[in-house]
Amino acid sequence: MILLKVHVAKVLVNKYAVNHGNVVILTPYRQQQVLIKEGLHAPYDDIQVSTIIKSQGSEWDYVILSLVRSLPKEEIEAEPSSKWLGDNLGFLRDEHQINVALTRARRGLCIIGNKNLVELDPTWSALLSHYEQSETIVDEAWPWN
């Protein structure tokens, strides 16, 4: 999944001639930030990677948002308890972080995550419903080249 975030950033830079400084990859977790940064090699190593919290107050033309959390479909609870949601969604349930993450992009936002998991949270469910109505969701079968 880290490669997908890096690939999207490379496509923006190469195919759409977006300046490296106008792209950021955001993640809720510092360790994920480190792993993504390690996946960016020259000439892409100057693309910014940041945690959501540290991005507060900044904007970029394009934001790639990594939701990090995932589970196989068969392990996702049909009617999860609040504890289960907390254990499996972590910071993704924090409306402040969601707001910060979704408001950093001036021109384009690409959210990469497990739809089946995050839609269990009411805020993400509403967002996904909005994105589906506006036909802005693509799945893993979308051609990424």
MODELLER restraints for C-alpha pairs under 7 A, 6 or more apart:
rsr = mdl.restraints
at = mdl.atoms
rsr.add(forms.Gaussian(group=physical.xy_distance, feature=features.Distance(at['CA:2:A'], at['CA:36:A']), mean=5.92, stdev=0.5))
rsr.add(forms.Gaussian(group=physical.xy_distance, feature=features.Distance(at['CA:5:A'], at['CA:64:A']), mean=6.84, stdev=0.5))
rsr.add(forms.Gaussian(group=physical.xy_distance, feature=features.Distance(at['CA:6:A'], at['CA:39:A']), mean=6.78, stdev=0.5))
rsr.add(forms.Gaussian(group=physical.xy_distance, feature=features.Distance(at['CA:6:A'], at['CA:40:A']), mean=6.47, stdev=0.5))
rsr.add(forms.Gaussian(group=physical.xy_distance, feature=features.Distance(at['CA:12:A'], at['CA:18:A']), mean=5.60, stdev=0.5))
rsr.add(forms.Gaussian(group=physical.xy_distance, feature=features.Distance(at['CA:13:A'], at['CA:19:A']), mean=6.16, stdev=0.5))
rsr.add(forms.Gaussian(group=physical.xy_distance, feature=features.Distance(at['CA:13:A'], at['CA:20:A']), mean=6.42, stdev=0.5))
rsr.add(forms.Gaussian(group=physical.xy_distance, feature=features.Distance(at['CA:20:A'], at['CA:46:A']), mean=6.65, stdev=0.5))
rsr.add(forms.Gaussian(group=physical.xy_distance, feature=features.Distance(at['CA:20:A'], at['CA:47:A']), mean=5.20, stdev=0.5))
rsr.add(forms.Gaussian(group=physical.xy_distance, feature=features.Distance(at['CA:21:A'], at['CA:47:A']), mean=6.24, stdev=0.5))
rsr.add(forms.Gaussian(group=physical.xy_distance, feature=features.Distance(at['CA:22:A'], at['CA:60:A']), mean=5.10, stdev=0.5))
rsr.add(forms.Gaussian(group=physical.xy_distance, feature=features.Distance(at['CA:22:A'], at['CA:61:A']), mean=5.13, stdev=0.5))
rsr.add(forms.Gaussian(group=physical.xy_distance, feature=features.Distance(at['CA:22:A'], at['CA:62:A']), mean=6.17, stdev=0.5))
rsr.add(forms.Gaussian(group=physical.xy_distance, feature=features.Distance(at['CA:23:A'], at['CA:47:A']), mean=6.31, stdev=0.5))
rsr.add(forms.Gaussian(group=physical.xy_distance, feature=features.Distance(at['CA:23:A'], at['CA:48:A']), mean=6.75, stdev=0.5))
rsr.add(forms.Gaussian(group=physical.xy_distance, feature=features.Distance(at['CA:23:A'], at['CA:60:A']), mean=5.98, stdev=0.5))
rsr.add(forms.Gaussian(group=physical.xy_distance, feature=features.Distance(at['CA:23:A'], at['CA:61:A']), mean=6.33, stdev=0.5))
rsr.add(forms.Gaussian(group=physical.xy_distance, feature=features.Distance(at['CA:23:A'], at['CA:62:A']), mean=4.86, stdev=0.5))
rsr.add(forms.Gaussian(group=physical.xy_distance, feature=features.Distance(at['CA:23:A'], at['CA:63:A']), mean=5.90, stdev=0.5))
rsr.add(forms.Gaussian(group=physical.xy_distance, feature=features.Distance(at['CA:24:A'], at['CA:47:A']), mean=6.28, stdev=0.5))
rsr.add(forms.Gaussian(group=physical.xy_distance, feature=features.Distance(at['CA:24:A'], at['CA:48:A']), mean=4.81, stdev=0.5))
rsr.add(forms.Gaussian(group=physical.xy_distance, feature=features.Distance(at['CA:24:A'], at['CA:49:A']), mean=5.56, stdev=0.5))
rsr.add(forms.Gaussian(group=physical.xy_distance, feature=features.Distance(at['CA:24:A'], at['CA:60:A']), mean=6.72, stdev=0.5))
rsr.add(forms.Gaussian(group=physical.xy_distance, feature=features.Distance(at['CA:24:A'], at['CA:62:A']), mean=6.56, stdev=0.5))
rsr.add(forms.Gaussian(group=physical.xy_distance, feature=features.Distance(at['CA:24:A'], at['CA:63:A']), mean=5.11, stdev=0.5))
rsr.add(forms.Gaussian(group=physical.xy_distance, feature=features.Distance(at['CA:24:A'], at['CA:64:A']), mean=6.22, stdev=0.5))
rsr.add(forms.Gaussian(group=physical.xy_distance, feature=features.Distance(at['CA:25:A'], at['CA:48:A']), mean=6.41, stdev=0.5))
rsr.add(forms.Gaussian(group=physical.xy_distance, feature=features.Distance(at['CA:25:A'], at['CA:49:A']), mean=4.72, stdev=0.5))
rsr.add(forms.Gaussian(group=physical.xy_distance, feature=features.Distance(at['CA:25:A'], at['CA:50:A']), mean=6.37, stdev=0.5))
rsr.add(forms.Gaussian(group=physical.xy_distance, feature=features.Distance(at['CA:25:A'], at['CA:63:A']), mean=5.90, stdev=0.5))
rsr.add(forms.Gaussian(group=physical.xy_distance, feature=features.Distance(at['CA:25:A'], at['CA:64:A']), mean=4.64, stdev=0.5))
rsr.add(forms.Gaussian(group=physical.xy_distance, feature=features.Distance(at['CA:25:A'], at['CA:65:A']), mean=5.84, stdev=0.5))
rsr.add(forms.Gaussian(group=physical.xy_distance, feature=features.Distance(at['CA:26:A'], at['CA:49:A']), mean=5.94, stdev=0.5))
rsr.add(forms.Gaussian(group=physical.xy_distance, feature=features.Distance(at['CA:26:A'], at['CA:50:A']), mean=5.08, stdev=0.5))
rsr.add(forms.Gaussian(group=physical.xy_distance, feature=features.Distance(at['CA:26:A'], at['CA:51:A']), mean=5.42, stdev=0.5))
rsr.add(forms.Gaussian(group=physical.xy_distance, feature=features.Distance(at['CA:26:A'], at['CA:52:A']), mean=5.68, stdev=0.5))
rsr.add(forms.Gaussian(group=physical.xy_distance, feature=features.Distance(at['CA:26:A'], at['CA:63:A']), mean=6.99, stdev=0.5))
rsr.add(forms.Gaussian(group=physical.xy_distance, feature=features.Distance(at['CA:26:A'], at['CA:64:A']), mean=6.13, stdev=0.5))
rsr.add(forms.Gaussian(group=physical.xy_distance, feature=features.Distance(at['CA:26:A'], at['CA:65:A']), mean=4.82, stdev=0.5))
rsr.add(forms.Gaussian(group=physical.xy_distance, feature=features.Distance(at['CA:26:A'], at['CA:66:A']), mean=6.00, stdev=0.5))
rsr.add(forms.Gaussian(group=physical.xy_distance, feature=features.Distance(at['CA:27:A'], at['CA:33:A']), mean=6.30, stdev=0.5))
rsr.add(forms.Gaussian(group=physical.xy_distance, feature=features.Distance(at['CA:27:A'], at['CA:50:A']), mean=6.50, stdev=0.5))
rsr.add(forms.Gaussian(group=physical.xy_distance, feature=features.Distance(at['CA:27:A'], at['CA:51:A']), mean=4.89, stdev=0.5))
rsr.add(forms.Gaussian(group=physical.xy_distance, feature=features.Distance(at['CA:27:A'], at['CA:52:A']), mean=5.72, stdev=0.5))
rsr.add(forms.Gaussian(group=physical.xy_distance, feature=features.Distance(at['CA:27:A'], at['CA:65:A']), mean=6.09, stdev=0.5))
rsr.add(forms.Gaussian(group=physical.xy_distance, feature=features.Distance(at['CA:27:A'], at['CA:66:A']), mean=5.00, stdev=0.5))
rsr.add(forms.Gaussian(group=physical.xy_distance, feature=features.Distance(at['CA:27:A'], at['CA:67:A']), mean=6.38, stdev=0.5))
rsr.add(forms.Gaussian(group=physical.xy_distance, feature=features.Distance(at['CA:28:A'], at['CA:51:A']), mean=5.26, stdev=0.5))
rsr.add(forms.Gaussian(group=physical.xy_distance, feature=features.Distance(at['CA:28:A'], at['CA:52:A']), mean=5.30, stdev=0.5))
rsr.add(forms.Gaussian(group=physical.xy_distance, feature=features.Distance(at['CA:28:A'], at['CA:91:A']), mean=6.63, stdev=0.5))
rsr.add(forms.Gaussian(group=physical.xy_distance, feature=features.Distance(at['CA:29:A'], at['CA:51:A']), mean=5.98, stdev=0.5))
rsr.add(forms.Gaussian(group=physical.xy_distance, feature=features.Distance(at['CA:30:A'], at['CA:51:A']), mean=6.05, stdev=0.5))
rsr.add(forms.Gaussian(group=physical.xy_distance, feature=features.Distance(at['CA:33:A'], at['CA:49:A']), mean=6.05, stdev=0.5))
rsr.add(forms.Gaussian(group=physical.xy_distance, feature=features.Distance(at['CA:33:A'], at['CA:50:A']), mean=6.07, stdev=0.5))
rsr.add(forms.Gaussian(group=physical.xy_distance, feature=features.Distance(at['CA:33:A'], at['CA:51:A']), mean=6.49, stdev=0.5))
rsr.add(forms.Gaussian(group=physical.xy_distance, feature=features.Distance(at['CA:37:A'], at['CA:49:A']), mean=6.28, stdev=0.5))
rsr.add(forms.Gaussian(group=physical.xy_distance, feature=features.Distance(at['CA:52:A'], at['CA:97:A']), mean=6.50, stdev=0.5))
rsr.add(forms.Gaussian(group=physical.xy_distance, feature=features.Distance(at['CA:52:A'], at['CA:100:A']), mean=6.72, stdev=0.5))
rsr.add(forms.Gaussian(group=physical.xy_distance, feature=features.Distance(at['CA:52:A'], at['CA:101:A']), mean=5.72, stdev=0.5))
rsr.add(forms.Gaussian(group=physical.xy_distance, feature=features.Distance(at['CA:53:A'], at['CA:97:A']), mean=6.81, stdev=0.5))
rsr.add(forms.Gaussian(group=physical.xy_distance, feature=features.Distance(at['CA:56:A'], at['CA:100:A']), mean=6.17, stdev=0.5))
rsr.add(forms.Gaussian(group=physical.xy_distance, feature=features.Distance(at['CA:58:A'], at['CA:104:A']), mean=6.48, stdev=0.5))
rsr.add(forms.Gaussian(group=physical.xy_distance, feature=features.Distance(at['CA:59:A'], at['CA:104:A']), mean=4.58, stdev=0.5))
rsr.add(forms.Gaussian(group=physical.xy_distance, feature=features.Distance(at['CA:59:A'], at['CA:105:A']), mean=5.84, stdev=0.5))
rsr.add(forms.Gaussian(group=physical.xy_distance, feature=features.Distance(at['CA:59:A'], at['CA:106:A']), mean=6.74, stdev=0.5))
rsr.add(forms.Gaussian(group=physical.xy_distance, feature=features.Distance(at['CA:60:A'], at['CA:104:A']), mean=6.24, stdev=0.5))
rsr.add(forms.Gaussian(group=physical.xy_distance, feature=features.Distance(at['CA:60:A'], at['CA:105:A']), mean=5.28, stdev=0.5))
rsr.add(forms.Gaussian(group=physical.xy_distance, feature=features.Distance(at['CA:60:A'], at['CA:106:A']), mean=6.05, stdev=0.5))
rsr.add(forms.Gaussian(group=physical.xy_distance, feature=features.Distance(at['CA:61:A'], at['CA:105:A']), mean=5.37, stdev=0.5))
rsr.add(forms.Gaussian(group=physical.xy_distance, feature=features.Distance(at['CA:61:A'], at['CA:106:A']), mean=4.63, stdev=0.5))
rsr.add(forms.Gaussian(group=physical.xy_distance, feature=features.Distance(at['CA:61:A'], at['CA:107:A']), mean=4.94, stdev=0.5))
rsr.add(forms.Gaussian(group=physical.xy_distance, feature=features.Distance(at['CA:61:A'], at['CA:108:A']), mean=6.43, stdev=0.5))
rsr.add(forms.Gaussian(group=physical.xy_distance, feature=features.Distance(at['CA:62:A'], at['CA:105:A']), mean=5.33, stdev=0.5))
rsr.add(forms.Gaussian(group=physical.xy_distance, feature=features.Distance(at['CA:62:A'], at['CA:106:A']), mean=6.68, stdev=0.5))
rsr.add(forms.Gaussian(group=physical.xy_distance, feature=features.Distance(at['CA:62:A'], at['CA:107:A']), mean=5.89, stdev=0.5))
rsr.add(forms.Gaussian(group=physical.xy_distance, feature=features.Distance(at['CA:62:A'], at['CA:108:A']), mean=4.78, stdev=0.5))
rsr.add(forms.Gaussian(group=physical.xy_distance, feature=features.Distance(at['CA:62:A'], at['CA:109:A']), mean=5.83, stdev=0.5))
rsr.add(forms.Gaussian(group=physical.xy_distance, feature=features.Distance(at['CA:63:A'], at['CA:104:A']), mean=6.89, stdev=0.5))
rsr.add(forms.Gaussian(group=physical.xy_distance, feature=features.Distance(at['CA:63:A'], at['CA:105:A']), mean=5.35, stdev=0.5))
rsr.add(forms.Gaussian(group=physical.xy_distance, feature=features.Distance(at['CA:63:A'], at['CA:108:A']), mean=6.42, stdev=0.5))
rsr.add(forms.Gaussian(group=physical.xy_distance, feature=features.Distance(at['CA:63:A'], at['CA:109:A']), mean=4.91, stdev=0.5))
rsr.add(forms.Gaussian(group=physical.xy_distance, feature=features.Distance(at['CA:63:A'], at['CA:110:A']), mean=6.26, stdev=0.5))
rsr.add(forms.Gaussian(group=physical.xy_distance, feature=features.Distance(at['CA:64:A'], at['CA:109:A']), mean=5.97, stdev=0.5))
rsr.add(forms.Gaussian(group=physical.xy_distance, feature=features.Distance(at['CA:64:A'], at['CA:110:A']), mean=4.72, stdev=0.5))
rsr.add(forms.Gaussian(group=physical.xy_distance, feature=features.Distance(at['CA:64:A'], at['CA:111:A']), mean=5.92, stdev=0.5))
rsr.add(forms.Gaussian(group=physical.xy_distance, feature=features.Distance(at['CA:65:A'], at['CA:110:A']), mean=6.04, stdev=0.5))
rsr.add(forms.Gaussian(group=physical.xy_distance, feature=features.Distance(at['CA:65:A'], at['CA:111:A']), mean=4.65, stdev=0.5))
rsr.add(forms.Gaussian(group=physical.xy_distance, feature=features.Distance(at['CA:65:A'], at['CA:112:A']), mean=6.02, stdev=0.5))
rsr.add(forms.Gaussian(group=physical.xy_distance, feature=features.Distance(at['CA:66:A'], at['CA:111:A']), mean=6.21, stdev=0.5))
rsr.add(forms.Gaussian(group=physical.xy_distance, feature=features.Distance(at['CA:66:A'], at['CA:112:A']), mean=5.11, stdev=0.5))
rsr.add(forms.Gaussian(group=physical.xy_distance, feature=features.Distance(at['CA:66:A'], at['CA:113:A']), mean=6.32, stdev=0.5))
rsr.add(forms.Gaussian(group=physical.xy_distance, feature=features.Distance(at['CA:67:A'], at['CA:112:A']), mean=6.11, stdev=0.5))
rsr.add(forms.Gaussian(group=physical.xy_distance, feature=features.Distance(at['CA:67:A'], at['CA:113:A']), mean=4.95, stdev=0.5))
rsr.add(forms.Gaussian(group=physical.xy_distance, feature=features.Distance(at['CA:68:A'], at['CA:113:A']), mean=6.41, stdev=0.5))
rsr.add(forms.Gaussian(group=physical.xy_distance, feature=features.Distance(at['CA:69:A'], at['CA:89:A']), mean=6.33, stdev=0.5))
rsr.add(forms.Gaussian(group=physical.xy_distance, feature=features.Distance(at['CA:70:A'], at['CA:114:A']), mean=5.52, stdev=0.5))
rsr.add(forms.Gaussian(group=physical.xy_distance, feature=features.Distance(at['CA:70:A'], at['CA:117:A']), mean=6.61, stdev=0.5))
rsr.add(forms.Gaussian(group=physical.xy_distance, feature=features.Distance(at['CA:73:A'], at['CA:116:A']), mean=6.93, stdev=0.5))
rsr.add(forms.Gaussian(group=physical.xy_distance, feature=features.Distance(at['CA:76:A'], at['CA:117:A']), mean=6.54, stdev=0.5))
rsr.add(forms.Gaussian(group=physical.xy_distance, feature=features.Distance(at['CA:92:A'], at['CA:98:A']), mean=6.83, stdev=0.5))
rsr.add(forms.Gaussian(group=physical.xy_distance, feature=features.Distance(at['CA:93:A'], at['CA:121:A']), mean=6.73, stdev=0.5))
rsr.add(forms.Gaussian(group=physical.xy_distance, feature=features.Distance(at['CA:118:A'], at['CA:124:A']), mean=5.94, stdev=0.5))
rsr.add(forms.Gaussian(group=physical.xy_distance, feature=features.Distance(at['CA:119:A'], at['CA:125:A']), mean=4.29, stdev=0.5))
rsr.add(forms.Gaussian(group=physical.xy_distance, feature=features.Distance(at['CA:119:A'], at['CA:128:A']), mean=6.98, stdev=0.5))
rsr.add(forms.Gaussian(group=physical.xy_distance, feature=features.Distance(at['CA:131:A'], at['CA:137:A']), mean=6.14, stdev=0.5))
